[in-house]
Amino acid sequence: MQTPKSNIEWQAYGRLNYGASNELELGLREWAMLREHLRQYGFEREGVCVEIGCGGGRLTNALAQHMTHVHSLDVSEDRLQRAATLPCAHKCSFHLVSEPVIPLPAASCDLAITTHVLQHIQEKAVSDAYFREMFRVLNAGGVMLVHIPVIGAHGTTGSLRELIFRGAKESAKEVVLTFTRGLMAMGVHKLPWKIDKYRYFEFTETAKFLEGLGFIDIELRILPWDGYHSYVFARKPA
């Protein structure tokens, strides 16, 4: 199983408490929006949820207010320790992971969710593995809700000039990030810059992959969150 290259910076950022919001009110607001769209999608279960990339627990706390139990995964032990102090932590189980494997039995969850995470993992094989794992752990009729940036959302227009600029920017970031990971591997964590990759997804390609896994009712919704972000909804057949 492939270990994401991004683990090294996000473990370091977890120690330094960089790059993840701990504002619980924002988590409540985002979950209220997502919960309404889940209702529109036909999902109203209040069962077991698995969350990939919980960070400091901003969304975790909101999920735990409505789900019977939340399994929260992260690559940073420091983030998990902070999340364990949440007001609703008694309804959560926290799992430290390093590979794209969900440490839960098959057909054990009603909702699989990840937000503001997959765009920071540059390897397509890793995000594909997470999609495969979410399908495995969902109960029949369970729903996957994933936040993935697509062109036309997240402040992008899809113009040729913009695409060229973004491509050049990400290429430059790759050079700096390789250097940064080398320093972090030597134990240098507190650097005068914070950098990570930002990946856009092709929805058609993603939808075809999800169909191949067995998901149905696949939808892309661009929602009014932080300048219009994009979320994919999919269901495991009943």
N, C-alpha and C positions, 0 to 999 in steps of 0.2 A: 504494500500500500504506500502511495506517495505521500511524503510529508511536505506540507506547503513551505516554500522558501520564506514566506512572510511571517512564519512563526517567530523567527528570531527578533524582528523589530517589534512585533506586537507583545511579545513577552517582556522586552525592555520597556516599551511604552506603558505596559501594565505596572511595572515597578515604579515608574515615574508618574503614573496617573495622567498620561497624555492621551489625547485622541479619542476619548469616550466621555459623553456627557453623563453626569450623575444626577441631573435635574429630574426628579421623579415626576414633577408636574408635566414636563414635556412627554414623558412616557405615558402618562394617563391620557394626555390629549391625542397622541398618535394612536394608542390602542382604541380610544373611543371612535376615531375615524375608521380604523381597520375593522373593528367589531361591527360597525354599521354596514360596511361593505361585505363582511362575512354573512351577515343576516340577509342582505340582498342576494348573495350568492347561494343562499339556502342552507347555511351552516349555523346552527344555534346550540350545539352541544356545549356542555360545561364539564368536560371530562379531563383527560390527561393531555398535557401539552409538552412538546419538546422544543426548546429554543436553542438554535445554533449561534454561538457568539454572543453571549449575554453581556459581555463587558462588565460595567459596574452595576448593572441590574436596572437600568432606567425603565426598560420595557418589561423586564421580568416581574417587577413589583406590580405593574398594572395587570399583567396576565394572571398573576396569582390571586388577584381580587375576584376573578370570574371563573377560572378553571379550578378543578378539584385538586390538581397537583401539576407542578411545572418542573420538568427536568431541564436544567440549564447547563450548557456546555461552553467551555472557553479554553483557549490555549494558554491563558495567563492565570497562574495560581493567585497572583496578587489581586486580579480583578474578581476572581471567585471569592476570595476572602472578604472583599468589600461588599460584594453582592450578598454574602451570607449575613450581613448586618441589616438587611432591608426590613421594613415593617412586616412584610408578608413572607419573610424567609422560611417561616415554619411550614409553609405549604410547598416548599421547593426542595429539590435535590440538586446538588452541584457536582459537575463532572469535569475533571481536568482531562483534556484530550490533546493529542499531538498529530493524529492522523484523521482523515475524513471518515471516521467510524462513529456511529452513535451507539453507545454502550447500553442498549436496551433490547429486550426481546422483540421478535417480529410481532406485528399486529398488537402493539401495546399502547398506542397513542391515538388520540382523536384529532389533534392539530399539530402540525409541524411548521415552525415559523422561523425565519431569519430575516433580520433587517439591518441594513447599513454594515454588512459584513462581507458578502461574496465579492463585491467590487474590489476589495483589497487583496484578493487571492488571484494571482496572475495565471496560475496553471488551470487550464480548462479541465484537465483530468481530475483535479481536486473538486471543483464545483460539481462536475458530473457525478463523482463518487458520493457527494453529499445528497444530490438529488436521488440517487439510487438508494441510499440509506433511508432517506425520508419515506420513500415508497415502501420500503421493507417494514419500517416500524409503525406505519399507519394502519389503523383498523380499517375494515371494509367501510366505505363511505366517508372515511376521514379526509381531511383537507390539508393541503400544503399551501402556505402563503409565503412567498419569497420576494424580498425587495432586491431588484437588480436594475442598474442603470441601463436605459436604452436611449438611442438617439431620438431626440424630440422631447425628452424629459430631462430633468436635472440641469436645466438651464442651457440645453444644447438645441441648435436649430438644424443641424445636419448639412449646413452649407459646406462647399468644397474648401473654402478658406479656413473655416473652423476645423474641419477634419484634418487638414494638413498641419495646422498649428498644434492641435492636440496630439497628433502622432509624433511630431517633433519634440513636444514637451515630455511625453512619456518616454521617448527614447533617451532624452537627456537625463530624466529621473532614473532610468535603469542604470546608467553609469554611476551616478551618485549613490544609488541604493546598494550596488555591488560593493562599493567602497565602505558604505555605512555598515553593511552586514559583516564585513571583514573586521571592522573595529569592534562591533558588538560581540563577535565570536571570541575576541581577545579580552572581553570583559569591560570594554569601554561603552557604557550605556548612556551617560549624560553628555549629549553632544549639542553644539549650538544650533542645530537644525533638527526638524522632524520631517521625515519623508517616507512615503509609502506609494506603492503603485495604485492606480485607479483604472479599473477595467470596465469597458462598456460591453454589453451583451447584445447579440443579434437575436431578437425575439423569435423570428421564424425558425432559426436553427435550434434555439432552446426548446421551442414548442415541439418540434419534430423529435428531439431527444426524449422529452417527457412522454410523448405519445408512445415511443418505442419501449419505455419502461412500463407502460400500462395505464398512465394517467389519462383521465378524460376531463371534459368540460374545462379545457385550459383557456384562461382569459388573461389579457394584459389590461391593467387599469392604471391610468395616470391620474394620481390623486393630489389634491392641493396641500401637500406637505413640503415645507421648506423650498418653495419655488417649483413645485410640481415634480414629485418623484414617482417612479414606476414600480408597480407590484404585479407579480404573477400569481394567479389563483389556479389550483388544479385539484382534482378529486381522485381518490382511489375508488375503483368500482365497488358497489355494494355487493 
